[in-house]
Amino acid sequence: MRKAISFVSFLVLLTLVLAACAPAATPAPSEPQVVEKTVVVEKTVVVRETAEKKITIGYGAPELSGGQGVIMNGMVKGAESKNWAVVTTNANFDASAQANQIDYFISLGVDAIVVVPVDSQAICASVQKAKDAGIPFFTIDRAPIGCEINMTVQSDNYMAGKQSGEAMVKLLTEKYGEPKGTVLELQGDLGQNVAQLRGAGFNDVIKNYPNIKVIAKPTEWKAEKFSQATLDVVSSEQIDGIYMHSDCVGVKVVLSALEQLGKKFKAGEPGHIFLTGVDACPDMLQAIRDGYADQASSQPLPDFGVVIADYIEKTLKGEPITEGEVVKEGALWSPARIVKADTGFMMNLATTSVTKENASDPALWGNQAK
């Protein structure tokens, strides 16, 4: 059994993550503090921490925009369901900050570490430190590159890109009577496997149609880069469609850029530029319903943390993780598949292709987010 985090450790965590926010002076108690409800302090969350806690999870978010807040809340929910404590941190796009936060988790002696990597390669140095300390290491949403961990739970990002590619081919074929045209691909951070897979799924479809031209622009998941790339390319090229590696980051600024250029039109109107993307955030679903966007591949973001909690529990109990299909009745991510990769076990959850026909489905996470 690991020691519960003391009130003093809690203050140290706040100092590390929220240095700009000075906490009120409070005498350190002689016994561990008991927190009977979830406490949220800026970017740090401690979930029902008590002196009797047996399991503590360190969770490192890369940032909290777009769907990342939903992912973190899912991790908290998964931990709460097992009566575990969770300490969460936000790296705010900074890989060095994330490494320091993981060092802090290790110093606390957490039972397991779960991270969405800022940088899939840089995270490997932290993975080795956790291994040396005997702490299991998991990632969600993104896998590491170049090292092996216990498990990754993520969307099937290749499937998501493939779904968006197939939708784009269909839209272009309907427009021209054959698959042709020019598409702007707004890529994520290509240092992360998630962007690599979303690009690969999309382009493996498009490459079968030589009359479709793709102009690729990296964005590093930054909204301003989505916007600028759209302004630069659409103002100088005849663009038929835009594929966004993340509609959470991109849809609002892309539509704003198109409006600025006088090229924001609804489906069916002359000049409409097809929009497809991965995530199916609330803004993207609304854009599809309004006719300004055409397709999104919905990720099961709220389920990542809930699903991985079961495999953390298995690992802590010494039970093996096995390859194969995972079926859960009623789950949009089912069937999923666990495979053994060079980075460890990987569970890929199915994505759902969303068009105007199913954009109002209440089961989609984007229609549940508030």
BAVOBA-748307 format. One record per residue (C-alpha): residue in three letters; chain; y, x, z. Coordinates in nm, 2 decimals, padded with zeros to 4 digits, m for minus. Each point is the difference from the previous one (the first is absolute). Layout:
(atom 'Ala', 'A', (Y, X, Z));
...
//
This chain:
(atom 'Met', 'A', (00.00, 00.00, 00.00));
(atom 'Arg', 'A', (00.34, 00.14, m00.09));
(atom 'Lys', 'A', (00.29, m00.03, 00.24));
(atom 'Ala', 'A', (00.24, m00.29, m00.07));
(atom 'Ile', 'A', (00.35, 00.11, m00.12));
(atom 'Ser', 'A', (00.23, 00.03, 00.30));
(atom 'Phe', 'A', (00.36, m00.13, 00.00));
(atom 'Val', 'A', (00.12, 00.36, m00.02));
(atom 'Ser', 'A', (m00.21, 00.05, m00.32));
(atom 'Phe', 'A', (00.16, m00.31, m00.13));
(atom 'Leu', 'A', (00.35, 00.14, 00.06));
(atom 'Val', 'A', (m00.11, 00.32, m00.18));
(atom 'Leu', 'A', (m00.11, m00.20, m00.30));
(atom 'Leu', 'A', (00.34, m00.17, m00.01));
(atom 'Thr', 'A', (00.17, 00.33, 00.02));
(atom 'Leu', 'A', (m00.21, 00.14, m00.29));
(atom 'Val', 'A', (00.03, m00.30, m00.24));
(atom 'Leu', 'A', (00.34, m00.14, 00.10));
(atom 'Ala', 'A', (00.20, 00.30, 00.10));
(atom 'Ala', 'A', (00.32, m00.17, m00.10));
(atom 'Cys', 'A', (m00.06, m00.28, 00.25));
(atom 'Ala', 'A', (00.03, 00.11, 00.36));
(atom 'Pro', 'A', (m00.22, m00.21, 00.23));
(atom 'Ala', 'A', (00.13, m00.14, 00.33));
(atom 'Ala', 'A', (m00.08, 00.23, 00.30));
(atom 'Thr', 'A', (m00.30, m00.14, 00.19));
(atom 'Pro', 'A', (m00.19, 00.18, 00.28));
(atom 'Ala', 'A', (m00.35, 00.10, m00.10));
(atom 'Pro', 'A', (m00.26, m00.20, 00.19));
(atom 'Ser', 'A', (m00.28, 00.17, 00.18));
(atom 'Glu', 'A', (m00.26, m00.22, m00.16));
(atom 'Pro', 'A', (m00.04, m00.09, m00.37));
(atom 'Gln', 'A', (00.23, m00.27, m00.12));
(atom 'Val', 'A', (m00.16, m00.33, m00.09));
(atom 'Val', 'A', (00.15, m00.18, m00.30));
(atom 'Glu', 'A', (m00.13, m00.35, m00.03));
(atom 'Lys', 'A', (00.14, m00.08, m00.34));
(atom 'Thr', 'A', (00.09, 00.18, m00.32));
(atom 'Val', 'A', (00.32, 00.20, 00.03));
(atom 'Val', 'A', (00.20, 00.08, m00.31));
(atom 'Val', 'A', (00.27, 00.27, 00.03));
(atom 'Glu', 'A', (00.15, 00.07, m00.34));
(atom 'Lys', 'A', (m00.28, 00.17, m00.20));
(atom 'Thr', 'A', (m00.24, 00.05, 00.30));
(atom 'Val', 'A', (m00.26, m00.26, 00.11));
(atom 'Val', 'A', (m00.22, 00.02, 00.31));
(atom 'Val', 'A', (m00.26, m00.28, 00.01));
(atom 'Arg', 'A', (m00.11, m00.13, 00.34));
(atom 'Glu', 'A', (m00.04, 00.34, 00.16));
(atom 'Thr', 'A', (m00.17, m00.01, 00.34));
(atom 'Ala', 'A', (m00.15, 00.25, 00.23));
(atom 'Glu', 'A', (m00.34, m00.13, m00.08));
(atom 'Lys', 'A', (00.03, 00.06, m00.38));
(atom 'Lys', 'A', (m00.31, 00.16, m00.15));
(atom 'Ile', 'A', (00.12, 00.04, m00.36));
(atom 'Thr', 'A', (00.34, 00.12, m00.13));
(atom 'Ile', 'A', (00.08, 00.03, m00.37));
(atom 'Gly', 'A', (00.28, 00.21, m00.14));
(atom 'Tyr', 'A', (00.14, m00.16, m00.31));
(atom 'Gly', 'A', (00.24, 00.18, m00.24));
(atom 'Ala', 'A', (00.20, m00.21, m00.25));
(atom 'Pro', 'A', (00.16, 00.18, m00.29));
(atom 'Glu', 'A', (00.30, m00.23, 00.01));
(atom 'Leu', 'A', (00.05, m00.37, 00.07));
(atom 'Ser', 'A', (00.15, m00.15, m00.32));
(atom 'Gly', 'A', (m00.18, m00.22, m00.25));
(atom 'Gly', 'A', (m00.36, m00.07, 00.11));
(atom 'Gln', 'A', (m00.03, 00.29, 00.25));
(atom 'Gly', 'A', (00.13, m00.22, 00.29));
(atom 'Val', 'A', (m00.27, m00.26, m00.09));
(atom 'Ile', 'A', (m00.26, 00.28, 00.00));
(atom 'Met', 'A', (00.11, 00.12, 00.34));
(atom 'Asn', 'A', (m00.01, m00.35, 00.15));
(atom 'Gly', 'A', (m00.35, m00.03, m00.14));
(atom 'Met', 'A', (m00.10, 00.31, 00.19));
(atom 'Val', 'A', (00.15, m00.13, 00.32));
(atom 'Lys', 'A', (m00.18, m00.33, m00.05));
(atom 'Gly', 'A', (m00.33, 00.18, m00.06));
(atom 'Ala', 'A', (00.04, 00.20, 00.32));
(atom 'Glu', 'A', (00.11, m00.30, 00.20));
(atom 'Ser', 'A', (m00.32, m00.18, m00.11));
(atom 'Lys', 'A', (m00.20, 00.27, 00.18));
(atom 'Asn', 'A', (00.23, 00.03, 00.30));
(atom 'Trp', 'A', (00.11, 00.36, m00.10));
(atom 'Ala', 'A', (00.33, 00.17, 00.05));
(atom 'Val', 'A', (00.20, 00.12, m00.30));
(atom 'Val', 'A', (00.28, 00.25, m00.02));
(atom 'Thr', 'A', (00.18, m00.03, m00.34));
(atom 'Thr', 'A', (00.26, 00.23, m00.16));
(atom 'Asn', 'A', (00.21, m00.01, m00.32));
(atom 'Ala', 'A', (00.04, 00.32, m00.20));
(atom 'Asn', 'A', (00.27, m00.15, m00.22));
(atom 'Phe', 'A', (m00.13, 00.17, m00.32));
(atom 'Asp', 'A', (m00.01, 00.35, 00.17));
(atom 'Ala', 'A', (m00.33, 00.17, m00.01));
(atom 'Ser', 'A', (00.11, 00.26, 00.26));
(atom 'Ala', 'A', (00.10, m00.27, 00.24));
(atom 'Gln', 'A', (m00.34, m00.17, m00.05));
(atom 'Ala', 'A', (m00.17, 00.33, 00.08));
(atom 'Asn', 'A', (00.20, 00.03, 00.32));
(atom 'Gln', 'A', (m00.09, m00.35, 00.10));
(atom 'Ile', 'A', (m00.37, 00.07, m00.06));
(atom 'Asp', 'A', (00.03, 00.31, 00.22));
(atom 'Tyr', 'A', (00.14, m00.24, 00.27));
(atom 'Phe', 'A', (m00.30, m00.23, m00.04));
(atom 'Ile', 'A', (m00.23, 00.30, 00.05));
(atom 'Ser', 'A', (00.19, 00.10, 00.31));
(atom 'Leu', 'A', (m00.05, m00.34, 00.14));
(atom 'Gly', 'A', (m00.37, 00.02, m00.05));
(atom 'Val', 'A', (m00.03, m00.32, m00.20));
(atom 'Asp', 'A', (m00.35, m00.12, m00.10));
(atom 'Ala', 'A', (00.08, m00.03, m00.37));
(atom 'Ile', 'A', (00.28, 00.06, m00.24));
(atom 'Val', 'A', (00.09, m00.24, m00.29));
(atom 'Val', 'A', (00.26, 00.11, m00.25));
(atom 'Val', 'A', (00.16, m00.12, m00.33));
(atom 'Pro', 'A', (00.07, 00.35, m00.13));
(atom 'Val', 'A', (00.35, 00.08, m00.12));
(atom 'Asp', 'A', (m00.16, 00.28, m00.20));
(atom 'Ser', 'A', (m00.37, m00.02, m00.07));
(atom 'Gln', 'A', (m00.04, 00.38, m00.03));
(atom 'Ala', 'A', (00.23, 00.11, 00.29));
(atom 'Ile', 'A', (m00.19, m00.24, 00.23));
(atom 'Cys', 'A', (m00.30, 00.23, m00.01));
(atom 'Ala', 'A', (00.16, 00.25, 00.24));
(atom 'Ser', 'A', (00.02, m00.28, 00.26));
(atom 'Val', 'A', (m00.35, m00.11, m00.08));
(atom 'Gln', 'A', (m00.13, 00.35, 00.09));
(atom 'Lys', 'A', (00.19, 00.00, 00.33));
(atom 'Ala', 'A', (m00.16, m00.34, 00.09));
(atom 'Lys', 'A', (m00.34, 00.13, m00.09));
(atom 'Asp', 'A', (00.05, 00.30, 00.22));
(atom 'Ala', 'A', (00.09, m00.24, 00.28));
(atom 'Gly', 'A', (m00.30, m00.21, m00.06));
(atom 'Ile', 'A', (00.20, m00.31, m00.10));
(atom 'Pro', 'A', (m00.12, m00.22, m00.29));
(atom 'Phe', 'A', (00.25, m00.04, m00.28));
(atom 'Phe', 'A', (00.05, m00.30, m00.22));
(atom 'Thr', 'A', (00.25, m00.10, m00.27));
(atom 'Ile', 'A', (00.09, m00.33, m00.14));
(atom 'Asp', 'A', (00.18, m00.09, m00.33));
(atom 'Arg', 'A', (m00.02, 00.36, m00.12));
(atom 'Ala', 'A', (m00.28, 00.26, 00.01));
(atom 'Pro', 'A', (00.06, 00.37, 00.07));
(atom 'Ile', 'A', (m00.04, 00.25, m00.28));
(atom 'Gly', 'A', (m00.18, 00.33, 00.07));
(atom 'Cys', 'A', (m00.17, m00.08, 00.33));
(atom 'Glu', 'A', (m00.27, m00.22, 00.15));
(atom 'Ile', 'A', (00.07, m00.27, 00.27));
(atom 'Asn', 'A', (m00.21, m00.26, 00.16));
(atom 'Met', 'A', (00.11, m00.29, m00.22));
(atom 'Thr', 'A', (00.27, m00.15, m00.22));
(atom 'Val', 'A', (00.05, m00.37, m00.04));
(atom 'Gln', 'A', (00.22, m00.09, m00.29));
(atom 'Ser', 'A', (00.05, m00.24, m00.29));
(atom 'Asp', 'A', (m00.20, 00.07, m00.31));
(atom 'Asn', 'A', (00.31, 00.15, m00.15));
(atom 'Tyr', 'A', (m00.17, 00.08, m00.33));
(atom 'Met', 'A', (m00.10, m00.37, m00.03));
(atom 'Ala', 'A', (00.36, m00.10, 00.08));
(atom 'Gly', 'A', (00.14, 00.22, m00.28));
(atom 'Lys', 'A', (m00.27, m00.12, m00.24));
(atom 'Gln', 'A', (00.08, m00.37, 00.08));
(atom 'Ser', 'A', (00.37, 00.07, m00.08));
(atom 'Gly', 'A', (m00.09, 00.19, m00.31));
(atom 'Glu', 'A', (m00.22, m00.28, m00.13));
(atom 'Ala', 'A', (00.28, m00.25, 00.07));
(atom 'Met', 'A', (00.25, 00.21, m00.19));
(atom 'Val', 'A', (m00.23, 00.03, m00.30));
(atom 'Lys', 'A', (m00.04, m00.38, 00.00));
(atom 'Leu', 'A', (00.38, m00.06, 00.02));
(atom 'Leu', 'A', (00.08, 00.24, m00.28));
(atom 'Thr', 'A', (m00.28, m00.15, m00.22));
(atom 'Glu', 'A', (00.15, m00.35, 00.06));
(atom 'Lys', 'A', (00.34, 00.13, m00.09));
(atom 'Tyr', 'A', (m00.08, 00.19, m00.32));
(atom 'Gly', 'A', (m00.34, m00.15, m00.10));
(atom 'Glu', 'A', (m00.15, 00.34, 00.06));
(atom 'Pro', 'A', (00.00, 00.26, 00.29));
(atom 'Lys', 'A', (00.32, 00.20, m00.07));
(atom 'Gly', 'A', (00.33, 00.08, 00.16));
(atom 'Thr', 'A', (00.16, 00.24, 00.24));
(atom 'Val', 'A', (m00.05, 00.00, 00.38));
(atom 'Leu', 'A', (00.19, 00.17, 00.27));
(atom 'Glu', 'A', (m00.24, 00.12, 00.28));
(atom 'Leu', 'A', (00.19, 00.05, 00.33));
(atom 'Gln', 'A', (m00.24, 00.23, 00.19));
(atom 'Gly', 'A', (m00.02, 00.05, 00.37));
(atom 'Asp', 'A', (m00.04, 00.34, 00.17));
(atom 'Leu', 'A', (m00.25, 00.19, m00.21));
(atom 'Gly', 'A', (m00.08, 00.22, 00.30));
(atom 'Gln', 'A', (m00.19, m00.29, 00.14));
(atom 'Asn', 'A', (m00.33, m00.13, m00.12));
(atom 'Val', 'A', (00.12, m00.36, 00.00));
(atom 'Ala', 'A', (00.26, 00.07, m00.27));
(atom 'Gln', 'A', (m00.26, 00.20, m00.20));
(atom 'Leu', 'A', (m00.25, m00.28, 00.01));
(atom 'Arg', 'A', (00.25, m00.27, m00.08));
(atom 'Gly', 'A', (00.12, 00.20, m00.30));
(atom 'Ala', 'A', (m00.36, 00.08, m00.11));
(atom 'Gly', 'A', (m00.12, m00.36, 00.01));
(atom 'Phe', 'A', (00.30, m00.12, m00.20));
(atom 'Asn', 'A', (m00.01, 00.28, m00.26));
(atom 'Asp', 'A', (m00.38, m00.01, m00.04));
(atom 'Val', 'A', (00.06, m00.35, m00.14));
(atom 'Ile', 'A', (00.31, 00.08, m00.21));
(atom 'Lys', 'A', (m00.16, 00.31, m00.16));
(atom 'Asn', 'A', (m00.24, m00.23, m00.19));
(atom 'Tyr', 'A', (00.31, m00.14, m00.19));
(atom 'Pro', 'A', (00.16, 00.27, m00.20));
(atom 'Asn', 'A', (00.30, m00.22, m00.10));
(atom 'Ile', 'A', (00.11, m00.04, 00.36));
(atom 'Lys', 'A', (00.23, 00.28, 00.11));
(atom 'Val', 'A', (00.05, 00.09, 00.37));
(atom 'Ile', 'A', (00.31, 00.17, 00.14));
(atom 'Ala', 'A', (m00.09, 00.13, 00.35));
(atom 'Lys', 'A', (00.27, 00.07, 00.26));
(atom 'Pro', 'A', (m00.08, 00.12, 00.36));
(atom 'Thr', 'A', (00.18, m00.17, 00.29));
(atom 'Glu', 'A', (m00.15, 00.14, 00.32));
(atom 'Trp', 'A', (m00.01, m00.36, 00.12));
(atom 'Lys', 'A', (00.38, 00.00, 00.03));
(atom 'Ala', 'A', (00.19, m00.31, m00.11));
(atom 'Glu', 'A', (00.30, 00.19, m00.13));
(atom 'Lys', 'A', (m00.23, 00.18, m00.24));
(atom 'Phe', 'A', (m00.16, m00.32, m00.12));
(atom 'Ser', 'A', (00.35, m00.13, m00.07));
(atom 'Gln', 'A', (00.13, 00.32, m00.18));
(atom 'Ala', 'A', (m00.31, 00.04, m00.21));
(atom 'Thr', 'A', (00.03, m00.36, m00.11));
(atom 'Leu', 'A', (00.37, 00.04, m00.09));
(atom 'Asp', 'A', (m00.06, 00.32, m00.18));
(atom 'Val', 'A', (m00.30, m00.10, m00.21));
(atom 'Val', 'A', (00.08, m00.37, m00.07));
(atom 'Ser', 'A', (00.35, 00.09, m00.11));
(atom 'Ser', 'A', (m00.13, 00.25, m00.26));
(atom 'Glu', 'A', (m00.34, m00.14, m00.11));
(atom 'Gln', 'A', (m00.13, m00.33, m00.11));
(atom 'Ile', 'A', (m00.22, m00.08, 00.29));
(atom 'Asp', 'A', (m00.25, m00.29, m00.01));
(atom 'Gly', 'A', (m00.15, 00.04, 00.35));
(atom 'Ile', 'A', (00.03, 00.18, 00.33));
(atom 'Tyr', 'A', (m00.29, 00.09, 00.23));
(atom 'Met', 'A', (00.09, 00.08, 00.36));
(atom 'His', 'A', (m00.24, 00.20, 00.22));
(atom 'Ser', 'A', (00.16, m00.20, 00.29));
(atom 'Asp', 'A', (00.17, m00.33, m00.05));
(atom 'Cys', 'A', (00.09, 00.01, 00.37));
(atom 'Val', 'A', (00.23, 00.28, m00.07));
(atom 'Gly', 'A', (00.09, m00.08, m00.36));
(atom 'Val', 'A', (00.04, m00.37, m00.09));
(atom 'Lys', 'A', (00.34, m00.07, 00.15));
(atom 'Val', 'A', (00.17, 00.31, m00.13));
(atom 'Val', 'A', (m00.17, m00.02, m00.34));
(atom 'Leu', 'A', (00.11, m00.36, m00.04));
(atom 'Ser', 'A', (00.35, 00.10, 00.11));
(atom 'Ala', 'A', (00.01, 00.29, m00.25));
(atom 'Leu', 'A', (m00.11, m00.23, m00.28));
(atom 'Glu', 'A', (00.27, m00.25, 00.10));
(atom 'Gln', 'A', (00.25, 00.28, m00.01));
(atom 'Leu', 'A', (m00.11, 00.09, m00.35));
(atom 'Gly', 'A', (00.01, m00.37, m00.11));
(atom 'Lys', 'A', (m00.37, 00.00, m00.05));
(atom 'Lys', 'A', (m00.13, m00.22, 00.28));
(atom 'Phe', 'A', (m00.17, m00.29, m00.16));
(atom 'Lys', 'A', (m00.27, m00.24, 00.10));
(atom 'Ala', 'A', (m00.35, m00.02, m00.15));
(atom 'Gly', 'A', (00.03, m00.19, m00.33));
(atom 'Glu', 'A', (00.36, 00.09, m00.06));
(atom 'Pro', 'A', (00.09, 00.25, m00.28));
(atom 'Gly', 'A', (00.03, 00.35, 00.14));
(atom 'His', 'A', (m00.22, m00.06, 00.30));
(atom 'Ile', 'A', (m00.14, 00.33, 00.13));
(atom 'Phe', 'A', (m00.35, m00.03, 00.14));
(atom 'Leu', 'A', (m00.03, 00.11, 00.36));
(atom 'Thr', 'A', (m00.33, 00.09, 00.16));
(atom 'Gly', 'A', (m00.07, 00.19, 00.32));
(atom 'Val', 'A', (m00.22, 00.08, 00.30));
(atom 'Asp', 'A', (00.05, m00.15, 00.35));
(atom 'Ala', 'A', (00.10, m00.36, m00.05));
(atom 'Cys', 'A', (00.27, 00.01, 00.26));
(atom 'Pro', 'A', (00.19, m00.32, 00.08));
(atom 'Asp', 'A', (00.29, 00.09, m00.24));
(atom 'Met', 'A', (m00.25, 00.06, m00.28));
(atom 'Leu', 'A', (m00.18, m00.33, 00.06));
(atom 'Gln', 'A', (00.34, m00.18, m00.01));
(atom 'Ala', 'A', (00.10, 00.18, m00.32));
(atom 'Ile', 'A', (m00.33, m00.11, m00.16));
(atom 'Arg', 'A', (00.06, m00.36, 00.11));
(atom 'Asp', 'A', (00.36, 00.02, m00.13));
(atom 'Gly', 'A', (m00.12, 00.14, m00.34));
(atom 'Tyr', 'A', (00.16, 00.34, 00.02));
(atom 'Ala', 'A', (m00.33, 00.19, 00.07));
(atom 'Asp', 'A', (m00.34, m00.06, m00.15));
(atom 'Gln', 'A', (m00.28, 00.16, 00.20));
(atom 'Ala', 'A', (m00.08, 00.18, 00.33));
(atom 'Ser', 'A', (m00.31, 00.15, 00.14));
(atom 'Ser', 'A', (m00.01, m00.12, 00.36));
(atom 'Gln', 'A', (m00.12, 00.24, 00.27));
(atom 'Pro', 'A', (m00.16, m00.12, 00.32));
(atom 'Leu', 'A', (00.26, 00.19, 00.21));
(atom 'Pro', 'A', (m00.04, m00.19, 00.33));
(atom 'Asp', 'A', (m00.38, 00.06, 00.00));
(atom 'Phe', 'A', (00.01, 00.38, m00.02));
(atom 'Gly', 'A', (00.04, 00.06, 00.38));
(atom 'Val', 'A', (m00.23, m00.29, 00.09));
(atom 'Val', 'A', (m00.28, 00.14, m00.22));
(atom 'Ile', 'A', (00.04, 00.36, 00.10));
(atom 'Ala', 'A', (m00.02, m00.09, 00.37));
(atom 'Asp', 'A', (m00.36, m00.10, m00.04));
(atom 'Tyr', 'A', (m00.08, 00.35, m00.15));
(atom 'Ile', 'A', (00.19, 00.18, 00.26));
(atom 'Glu', 'A', (m00.21, m00.18, 00.26));
(atom 'Lys', 'A', (m00.32, 00.09, m00.18));
(atom 'Thr', 'A', (00.11, 00.37, m00.01));
(atom 'Leu', 'A', (00.09, 00.00, 00.37));
(atom 'Lys', 'A', (m00.34, m00.15, 00.08));
(atom 'Gly', 'A', (m00.18, 00.26, m00.21));
(atom 'Glu', 'A', (m00.12, m00.25, m00.25));
(atom 'Pro', 'A', (m00.02, 00.11, m00.37));
(atom 'Ile', 'A', (00.22, m00.13, m00.28));
(atom 'Thr', 'A', (m00.20, m00.08, m00.31));
(atom 'Glu', 'A', (00.07, m00.04, m00.37));
(atom 'Gly', 'A', (m00.03, m00.33, m00.18));
(atom 'Glu', 'A', (00.16, m00.34, m00.06));
(atom 'Val', 'A', (00.18, m00.18, 00.28));
(atom 'Val', 'A', (00.03, m00.38, m00.02));
(atom 'Lys', 'A', (00.20, m00.22, 00.22));
(atom 'Glu', 'A', (00.01, m00.37, m00.09));
(atom 'Gly', 'A', (00.35, m00.13, m00.06));
(atom 'Ala', 'A', (00.17, 00.34, m00.01));
(atom 'Leu', 'A', (00.20, 00.07, m00.32));
(atom 'Trp', 'A', (m00.10, 00.36, 00.03));
(atom 'Ser', 'A', (m00.37, m00.08, m00.02));
(atom 'Pro', 'A', (m00.21, 00.14, m00.14));
(atom 'Ala', 'A', (00.10, 00.35, 00.10));
(atom 'Arg', 'A', (m00.19, 00.32, m00.04));
(atom 'Ile', 'A', (m00.05, 00.30, 00.22));
(atom 'Val', 'A', (m00.06, 00.33, m00.19));
(atom 'Lys', 'A', (m00.03, 00.36, 00.12));
(atom 'Ala', 'A', (00.27, 00.21, m00.16));
(atom 'Asp', 'A', (00.10, 00.36, 00.04));
(atom 'Thr', 'A', (00.26, m00.12, 00.25));
(atom 'Gly', 'A', (m00.26, m00.19, 00.21));
(atom 'Phe', 'A', (m00.11, m00.36, 00.00));
(atom 'Met', 'A', (00.24, m00.23, m00.20));
(atom 'Met', 'A', (00.00, m00.38, 00.02));
(atom 'Asn', 'A', (00.17, m00.16, m00.30));
(atom 'Leu', 'A', (00.12, m00.36, 00.05));
(atom 'Ala', 'A', (00.02, m00.22, m00.31));
(atom 'Thr', 'A', (00.35, m00.10, m00.13));
(atom 'Thr', 'A', (00.10, m00.34, m00.14));
(atom 'Ser', 'A', (00.18, m00.04, m00.33));
(atom 'Val', 'A', (00.29, m00.24, 00.05));
(atom 'Thr', 'A', (00.17, m00.19, m00.27));
(atom 'Lys', 'A', (00.21, m00.32, 00.00));
(atom 'Glu', 'A', (m00.31, m00.21, 00.03));
(atom 'Asn', 'A', (m00.10, 00.14, 00.34));
(atom 'Ala', 'A', (00.33, 00.15, 00.13));
(atom 'Ser', 'A', (00.03, m00.27, 00.26));
(atom 'Asp', 'A', (m00.35, 00.05, 00.15));
(atom 'Pro', 'A', (00.05, 00.00, 00.38));
(atom 'Ala', 'A', (m00.28, 00.25, 00.04));
(atom 'Leu', 'A', (00.21, 00.28, m00.17));
(atom 'Trp', 'A', (00.16, 00.22, 00.26));
(atom 'Gly', 'A', (00.33, m00.02, m00.17));
(atom 'Asn', 'A', (00.01, m00.37, 00.07));
(atom 'Gln', 'A', (m00.08, 00.06, 00.37));
(atom 'Ala', 'A', (00.26, 00.27, 00.06));
(atom 'Lys', 'A', (00.32, m00.10, 00.18));
//
